[in-house]
């Protein structure tokens, strides 16, 4: 893969339809990137005399006075909250976030050849094959999770192998969920390292986007990266 050529083509494509590219990037980031978070502050300790919670400070009380049952309950509550948040986030991603991301990928792919591509393209993930798409995203997350249990790196490799799935779904309304995942893996054989290095090449742009509090990311870096990924898929498809 010629990274410079891919980036040059991507830059030309998204600039030719600049404001729509920016709008699609913002919409997909807000919806597909929407997450759930839970936070808590403060620290507590158990007063052995009154049994009430109070601020923990060095030397305030003997560590042995902490009731193990209370500690277990607190840990169980936090673990429960974490699991609930993780489940909600995963379900939201499969049913809403991933289809929206697929629509965005479809827009940038079509925009590569047609500078008049409409923002309406972001609906692709929801119609007309929403059920198939959801099934694909579920299997994709499941397989990546299972491979991640073998340590982190196998999960990353699997994720790279499935990275072309959105484009495949967008282009082929008749392909099944498992077939789409399999085809993505076949296309990515021998190219996972190239995609990884392509992603790393945007590190400097990501740093600059962070320095501008995300403003540069919205108006330039985000569309630039999305358009480049679409160009990567086009190059793979030609070879495949």
C-alpha positions in Angstrom: 0.0 0.0 0.0 1.2 3.4 -0.9 0.2 5.5 2.2 1.1 8.8 0.5 -1.1 8.0 -2.5 -4.0 6.8 -0.3 -3.8 10.0 1.8 -3.6 12.2 -1.2 -6.7 10.6 -2.8 -8.5 10.8 0.5 -7.7 14.5 1.0 -8.9 15.3 -2.5 -12.1 13.4 -2.0 -13.2 14.9 1.3 -12.2 18.4 0.3 -14.3 18.1 -2.8 -17.4 17.6 -0.6 -16.0 19.3 2.5 -19.0 20.4 4.5 -20.9 17.2 4.0 -17.9 15.2 5.0 -17.5 17.3 8.2 -21.2 17.0 9.0 -21.1 13.2 8.6 -18.1 13.0 10.8 -19.8 15.0 13.5 -23.0 13.1 13.4 -21.4 9.7 13.5 -19.0 10.7 16.3 -21.9 12.1 18.4 -24.1 9.0 17.9 -21.7 6.2 17.3 -19.1 7.5 19.7 -21.6 8.2 22.4 -20.7 6.2 25.5 -21.8 5.6 29.0 -19.8 6.5 32.1 -20.2 6.3 35.8 -18.0 8.1 38.3 -17.9 8.6 42.0 -15.7 10.7 44.3 -14.5 10.8 47.9 -13.1 8.1 50.1 -14.8 6.6 53.1 -13.9 4.6 56.2 -15.9 2.8 58.9 -15.8 4.3 62.4 -15.7 1.4 64.8 -17.4 3.3 67.6 -20.4 4.8 65.7 -20.6 2.5 62.6 -21.0 5.6 60.4 -19.0 6.5 57.2 -16.5 9.2 57.6 -13.6 10.8 55.7 -10.5 8.5 55.8 -7.3 10.3 56.9 -4.0 8.9 57.9 -4.1 7.7 61.5 -7.8 8.5 61.9 -8.7 4.9 62.8 -7.2 1.4 62.9 -7.4 -0.4 59.6 -8.5 -3.5 61.5 -11.7 -1.6 62.5 -13.0 -1.7 58.9 -15.9 -4.2 58.5 -15.0 -6.7 55.8 -18.6 -7.2 55.0 -19.1 -3.5 54.3 -16.1 -3.5 52.0 -17.4 -6.5 50.2 -20.8 -4.8 49.7 -19.2 -1.6 48.4 -17.0 -3.6 45.9 -20.0 -5.6 44.8 -22.0 -2.5 44.1 -19.2 -0.9 42.1 -18.7 -4.2 40.2 -22.4 -4.3 39.5 -22.5 -0.7 38.2 -19.5 -1.4 36.0 -21.2 -4.5 34.5 -24.5 -2.7 33.9 -22.6 0.2 32.2 -20.6 -2.2 30.0 -23.8 -4.1 29.0 -25.7 -0.9 28.1 -22.7 0.5 26.2 -22.3 -2.8 24.2 -26.0 -3.0 23.4 -26.1 0.6 22.4 -23.1 0.1 20.1 -24.6 -3.0 18.4 -28.1 -1.5 17.8 -27.3 2.2 17.2 -23.6 3.1 17.2 -22.3 0.5 14.8 -25.0 1.0 12.2 -24.4 4.7 12.4 -20.6 4.1 11.9 -21.4 1.8 9.0 -23.4 4.6 7.4 -20.6 7.0 7.8 -18.1 4.6 6.2 -20.5 4.1 3.3 -20.7 7.9 2.8 -16.9 8.3 2.7 -16.6 5.3 0.3 -19.1 6.6 -2.1 -17.8 10.1 -1.7 -14.4 8.9 -3.0 -16.0 8.5 -6.5 -18.9 11.0 -6.3 -18.4 14.5 -4.7 -22.1 15.0 -4.7 -22.7 12.1 -2.3 -25.6 13.0 0.1 -25.5 13.0 3.9 -28.5 10.7 3.6 -26.0 7.9 3.0 -25.5 7.6 6.8 -28.9 5.8 6.9 -27.3 2.8 5.2 -26.6 1.0 8.4 -30.3 1.1 9.4 -32.0 0.4 6.0 -32.7 -1.9 4.3 -30.7 -4.7 6.1 -30.8 -3.5 9.7 -31.3 -7.0 11.1 -28.4 -8.5 9.1 -26.1 -5.6 10.1 -27.0 -5.9 13.8 -26.2 -9.7 13.6 -22.9 -8.9 12.0 -21.9 -6.4 14.6 -22.9 -8.7 17.4 -20.8 -11.6 16.0 -17.9 -9.2 15.3 -17.8 -8.0 18.9 -18.2 -11.5 20.2 -15.4 -13.0 18.2 -13.0 -10.1 19.1 -13.9 -10.5 22.8 -13.2 -14.2 22.7 -9.9 -13.7 20.9 -9.0 -11.0 23.4 -9.3 -13.6 26.2 -6.1 -15.1 24.8 -4.4 -11.8 25.7 -4.8 -8.4 24.1 -2.8 -8.8 20.9 -5.0 -11.6 19.3 -8.0 -9.4 19.9 -6.3 -6.5 18.1 -5.3 -8.8 15.2 -8.9 -10.0 14.9 -10.2 -6.5 15.0 -7.9 -5.5 12.1 -9.1 -8.6 10.2 -12.7 -7.5 10.6 -12.0 -3.8 9.8 -13.4 -3.9 6.2 -16.8 -5.4 7.3 -18.7 -2.1 7.2 -17.7 -1.4 3.6 -18.5 -4.9 2.6 -22.0 -4.7 4.1 -22.6 -1.3 2.5 -21.7 -2.6 -0.9 -23.3 -6.0 -0.9 -27.0 -6.0 0.3 -27.2 -9.8 -0.2 -24.1 -11.0 1.7 -24.7 -12.7 5.1 -23.2 -11.7 8.5 -20.7 -14.6 8.7 -19.8 -14.2 5.0 -19.1 -10.5 5.4 -16.8 -11.2 8.4 -15.0 -14.0 6.5 -14.6 -11.8 3.4 -13.1 -9.0 5.4 -10.5 -11.5 6.9 -9.7 -12.8 3.5 -9.2 -9.3 2.1 -7.0 -8.3 5.0 -4.6 -11.3 4.7 -1.1 -9.8 4.5 -2.4 -6.3 5.0 -3.1 -6.0 8.7 0.3 -4.5 9.4 -0.2 -2.0 6.6 -3.5 -0.8 8.1 -1.9 -0.6 11.5 1.0 1.5 10.2 -1.5 3.7 8.3 -3.4 4.3 11.5 -0.1 5.1 13.3 0.8 7.7 10.6 -2.1 9.9 11.9 -0.6 10.1 15.4 0.8 13.6 14.8 -2.6 14.8 13.5 -4.3 13.3 16.5 -1.9 15.1 18.8 -2.6 18.4 17.0 -6.4 17.7 17.3 -6.0 17.2 21.0 -4.1 20.5 21.4 -7.0 22.3 19.7 -9.6 20.6 22.0 -10.9 18.5 19.2 -11.7 21.4 16.8 -9.1 20.4 14.3 -10.4 16.8 14.6 -13.9 17.9 13.7 -13.0 20.1 10.7 -10.0 18.2 9.3 -8.5 15.2 11.0 -11.7 13.1 11.4 -12.8 13.4 7.8 -9.2 12.9 6.6 -8.9 9.6 8.5 -12.3 8.3 7.5 -11.7 9.2 3.8 -8.2 7.5 4.0 -9.8 4.3 5.4 -12.2 4.3 2.5 -9.3 4.6 0.1 -7.6 1.7 1.8 -10.7 -0.5 1.3 -10.9 0.5 -2.4 -7.3 -0.6 -2.9 -7.9 -3.9 -1.2 -11.0 -4.5 -3.2 -9.1 -4.0 -6.5 -6.5 -6.6 -5.4 -9.1 -9.0 -4.0 
